[in-house]
């Protein structure tokens, strides 16, 4: 730091230390604010997740600077003292947040998610969360059941890096000097960057959590510390500062969940942070970052980072699905800042300033590592036990209820009977009926269409064809081709029964997340070339098969985005027409099945396992993207002389879509029907198809 900067008057006692940089606290504030704003989904800030990369560079810079100064002062590095400092810095706040989140999970989460959360907490306690998430196939950007501890991955990366880095300083700097160590930092940076390029292309989702792929970000800060800890004094510092701001702004505004990361993209915020660190506080951006309010956010940045993610998920679960984004964002920000401030003053500061009597001595502080693990694992065991006891009590109450009231009788011979059963199911739910006993997340998924359809008979991710498999009366001369995605395949249990009763063969052509209609389904990482190839395969096979009829179906508008020349609705309408007219050339007639409504993005497993769950909370409105698509599908199918069969009345009434009829679950996840219900309504579906089938 320059003498003029060091001598600038300040009420902050840290300003008396020549190594203290007020702008670095401001950079910490910028980093955490970017992350928080990204995680509350504010438009235009999707790339705010690069705040973590800013943290990595700062950490590498400060830790290496500290280690080099220790060697300069003492001639060596005390590994024990290094971990004493890390323990005081990391463990108290991280452990407190972990324990509080586990208590919240035990009280508020469904049992299945509670069990997953407990496992995640166990991995965070030993700073291996990143490898746990990578091995479990977690997607950092997924909005489906994200872990309450997913953000702990970055803590794990740092601590794994610091298992090696101080040892390298100890081995090389006392013997070779700080300048020679620059070569080691450069090598680590280059090797890690090359690996990041490769692994991000090869396995993008786990690459996000990969320590070796992230090491170059910490090494970049370390290299800057090796080259000199003092900021630039030349006129170039102003250009460097503004270039750094520009790079961070570009990354924040243009990066998204579709950006391959870390790869070379992470080098953008890394370079931006390095430029701001090199520029120092004597620039306009540096002065803004050095302002006292900004520095305070930097002071609480670690606690804010720890708290904001579980708070955001808690509000997302508690608020209605249609709650305005600004409400959830504002609540998350306000509550997170309040908790972070309390955590900083009541937890972080006492340990940092050695005010906790038992741990006021450095050597005793090392006991924080095993103590934190024991505390977290004890809470893991306790939360899991509490969840199991809670579930057992709910099931006992449900058994008593149904022993007294019994189950409704459900009918399924035609659509009118199904509607009557669904109306009664909604009435039962609204009367306060509990979840049927012995039904939990696992039981809901005990009966799937895949129980009947072998995995070789449909195409999964990465596959472009499948075996051609037959159901129903496989010896019949009458053949019906069923074409589409999993929302077409889930009807196979019913069509198998109908085919046996009505003497026709059912042949399936299905690929997951690849509908019968030739739309572009490229959102959420969907592999469009594989889908297009499977559609070509299906058209060729159906042309050779020449079936008596073709049944087309698809999950409505799945993974679609607006295109420059057409909206989602326009694309869907065009594709329905194209598919119907195309298959009319090879099939005797074309039947189009409407889609069933999705359950408001809520998973039935979460509903049945939720604390205090009852059937009323599991009834949903039926308003969904899938239901919206049906009107377009029907109009275009009938305009092209296809026969449209409405399936919504088989699962929903005007009063809503229940999860149960009697003790039979209707859905197995948020959009697919349970096989038991599909088989139950097979006679009704058969009556709807009577006039359409040959």
Helices and strands as residue ranges (DSSP letters): H 3-6, G 13-16, H 22-39, G 46-50, H 51-74, H 79-86, I 87-91, H 92-108, H 111-125, H 129-135, G 150-152, H 153-176, H 178-202, H 204-207, H 211-227, H 236-254, H 266-279, H 284-290, H 292-299, H 301-318, H 325-343, I 344-348, H 349-352, G 357-359, H 362-365, H 367-405, H 415-430, H 441-444, G 449-451, G 455-457, E 469-472, E 479-484, H 486-489, H 492-502, E 505-510, G 523-525, H 528-545, E 549-553, H 568-584, E 590-593, H 604-609, G 616-618, H 625-639, E 643-645, G 648-650, E 660-661, E 664-665, H 675-680, H 682-689
